[in-house]
Amino acid sequence: MNFKKNISSSPFFRNIPNIITIFRIFLALICIILLLVDFYTKNLNIVYEVLDANISALRLSATIIFIIAAFSDFLDGYIARKYNLVSNLGKILDPISDKILVNGVLICLTLDHTALAYLTIINILRDIFIDGLRMFASSKKIIIPANIFGKIKSILLFISICFILFLLSLTSSWKNVYLFNIPLFFATSLSVISGIIYYINFYKGVKKRGSITKS
């Protein structure tokens, strides 16, 4: 208890979750830049042969950076909750950093004709829709509970992108786009389901608040 109290009272430690979140934004931008450089300047790529497989240095670097960034999403949330370091800045930065990381990489993979465009568009539109509901709910002080599908979706989306990036790092003439997108398809399906559940909870919250106001 004293340890938690000391951490909460220290200005530096109090901002550790936010520092990790900002670091994730930096990693996301680096990952996106590496992918764009790889996709549009093939002559700059370095390829290593390991166990009869040609491995792209840029793509493998992007994969490793993405994994670190994805892990940091779990880490900052865990630290913030465990040591009671949740802040208003963190509530704003955390979803922004996630969207830069996930949607930014998805757009890159779509530009490379690896991720199916309609899956990327659905995920981005879902985020815009949910963010709009969240901002409206916040302005009306409506509490919308998180649903398990949203959490599973986030995990599966991270895994899906890691899967695609890793396969891309194995530079081969064989490239089965539909196989690459199987996990992304399931993640997108959960994304839609969680969005529908979120809207239902939002609608219930609006009705409940309306009935309270009338009474």
C-alpha positions in Angstrom: 0.0 0.0 0.0 2.8 2.4 0.9 4.6 1.5 -2.3 1.5 2.4 -4.4 1.1 5.6 -2.4 4.7 6.6 -3.0 4.4 6.0 -6.7 1.1 8.0 -6.9 2.8 10.9 -5.2 5.8 11.0 -7.5 5.4 13.3 -10.5 7.6 11.1 -12.7 6.0 7.8 -11.8 2.5 9.3 -12.0 3.1 10.0 -15.7 4.7 6.7 -16.6 1.5 5.4 -18.3 1.3 8.6 -20.4 5.0 8.3 -21.3 4.5 4.8 -22.5 1.5 5.9 -24.5 3.5 8.7 -26.2 6.3 6.2 -26.8 3.7 3.9 -28.5 2.7 6.8 -30.9 6.4 7.2 -31.7 6.8 3.5 -32.4 3.6 3.5 -34.5 5.0 6.3 -36.7 8.3 4.5 -37.1 6.5 1.3 -38.1 4.4 3.1 -40.7 7.5 4.8 -42.1 9.4 1.5 -42.4 6.4 -0.1 -44.2 6.0 2.8 -46.6 9.8 2.8 -47.4 9.6 -0.9 -48.0 6.5 -0.8 -50.3 7.6 2.2 -52.4 11.4 1.9 -52.5 12.2 -1.7 -53.0 15.8 -1.0 -53.9 16.5 0.2 -50.4 15.4 -3.1 -48.8 17.9 -5.5 -47.4 17.2 -9.2 -47.6 18.9 -11.9 -45.5 18.8 -15.6 -46.2 18.0 -17.6 -43.1 17.2 -21.3 -43.2 16.3 -21.2 -46.9 14.0 -18.2 -46.3 14.5 -14.7 -47.6 13.8 -12.3 -44.8 13.2 -8.6 -45.4 15.0 -6.4 -42.9 12.6 -3.5 -43.2 9.5 -5.7 -42.8 10.9 -7.7 -40.0 11.9 -4.5 -38.2 8.3 -3.2 -38.7 7.0 -6.4 -37.3 9.1 -6.3 -34.1 8.3 -2.6 -33.6 4.6 -3.3 -34.0 4.8 -6.2 -31.4 6.6 -3.9 -28.9 4.0 -1.1 -29.5 1.1 -3.6 -29.1 2.6 -4.9 -25.8 3.0 -1.3 -24.6 -0.8 -0.9 -25.0 -1.3 -3.6 -22.4 1.5 -2.3 -20.2 0.4 1.3 -19.8 -3.2 0.2 -19.0 -2.0 -2.4 -16.5 0.3 0.1 -14.7 -2.4 2.8 -14.7 -5.0 0.5 -13.1 -2.7 -1.3 -10.7 -1.2 1.9 -9.2 -4.2 4.1 -9.6 -2.5 6.4 -12.2 -5.4 6.8 -14.6 -5.5 10.4 -15.9 -7.7 12.5 -18.2 -4.7 12.9 -20.5 -4.2 9.2 -20.6 -7.9 8.6 -21.5 -7.4 10.9 -24.5 -4.0 9.7 -25.6 -4.5 5.9 -25.3 -7.3 5.5 -27.9 -5.5 8.0 -30.2 -2.3 6.0 -30.0 -4.1 2.7 -30.7 -5.8 4.1 -33.8 -2.6 5.5 -35.1 -0.9 2.2 -34.6 -3.6 -0.2 -35.9 -5.4 1.9 -38.5 -2.1 3.4 -39.8 -0.6 -0.1 -40.3 -3.8 -1.4 -41.8 -3.8 1.5 -44.4 -0.2 0.7 -45.3 -1.0 -3.0 -45.8 -4.0 -2.0 -47.9 -1.9 0.3 -50.1 0.4 -2.7 -50.6 -2.6 -4.8 -51.6 -2.1 -7.2 -48.7 -4.9 -6.3 -46.4 -8.3 -6.3 -48.1 -9.5 -2.8 -48.5 -13.1 -3.4 -47.3 -11.8 -4.9 -44.0 -9.7 -1.8 -43.4 -12.5 0.6 -44.3 -14.9 -1.3 -41.9 -12.5 -1.1 -39.0 -11.8 2.7 -39.6 -15.5 3.5 -40.0 -16.4 1.5 -36.9 -13.8 3.5 -34.9 -15.2 6.8 -36.2 -18.7 5.8 -35.3 -17.9 4.6 -31.8 -15.8 7.6 -31.1 -18.7 9.8 -32.1 -21.0 7.9 -29.8 -18.5 8.1 -27.0 -18.0 11.8 -27.3 -21.8 12.4 -27.3 -22.3 10.1 -24.4 -19.6 11.9 -22.4 -21.2 15.2 -23.1 -24.5 13.9 -21.8 -22.8 12.1 -18.9 -24.1 8.7 -20.1 -22.0 5.8 -18.9 -21.6 3.0 -21.6 -20.1 -0.2 -20.2 -17.3 -1.9 -22.1 -18.2 -5.2 -23.7 -16.0 -8.4 -23.9 -16.2 -8.5 -27.7 -14.4 -5.1 -27.9 -11.5 -6.4 -25.8 -11.3 -9.6 -27.7 -11.4 -7.7 -31.0 -8.5 -5.5 -29.9 -6.4 -8.5 -29.0 -7.3 -10.4 -32.2 -6.6 -7.3 -34.3 -3.1 -7.0 -32.9 -2.5 -10.7 -33.5 -3.9 -10.4 -37.1 -1.6 -7.6 -38.0 1.4 -9.3 -36.4 0.5 -12.4 -38.5 0.4 -10.5 -41.7 3.5 -8.5 -41.0 5.5 -11.6 -40.1 4.4 -13.4 -43.3 5.3 -10.3 -45.3 8.8 -10.3 -43.8 9.4 -13.7 -45.5 10.0 -12.2 -49.0 8.7 -14.9 -51.3 7.0 -14.8 -54.7 4.1 -16.7 -53.1 1.6 -14.4 -51.5 -1.9 -15.7 -50.7 -3.8 -12.5 -49.9 -6.9 -14.3 -48.7 -4.9 -16.6 -46.4 -3.3 -13.4 -45.0 -6.7 -11.9 -44.2 -8.4 -14.8 -42.5 -7.5 -13.6 -38.9 -8.2 -10.0 -39.9 -11.7 -11.1 -41.2 -12.5 -12.6 -37.7 -11.1 -9.5 -36.0 -13.3 -7.3 -38.2 -16.3 -9.4 -37.5 -15.8 -9.0 -33.8 -15.2 -5.3 -34.4 -18.7 -5.0 -36.0 -20.3 -7.1 -33.2 -18.7 -5.0 -30.4 -19.8 -1.8 -32.3 -23.4 -3.0 -32.4 -23.4 -4.0 -28.7 -21.8 -0.6 -27.9 -24.6 1.2 -29.8 -27.3 -0.9 -28.0 -25.8 0.0 -24.6 -25.6 3.7 -25.8 -29.3 3.6 -26.8 -30.3 2.1 -23.4 -28.3 4.8 -21.7 -30.0 7.5 -23.6 -33.5 6.1 -22.9 -32.6 5.6 -19.2 -31.3 9.2 -18.9 -34.4 10.4 -20.7 -36.7 8.7 -18.3 -34.8 10.0 -15.3 -35.0 13.6 -16.7 -38.7 13.3 -17.2 -39.3 12.0 -13.7 
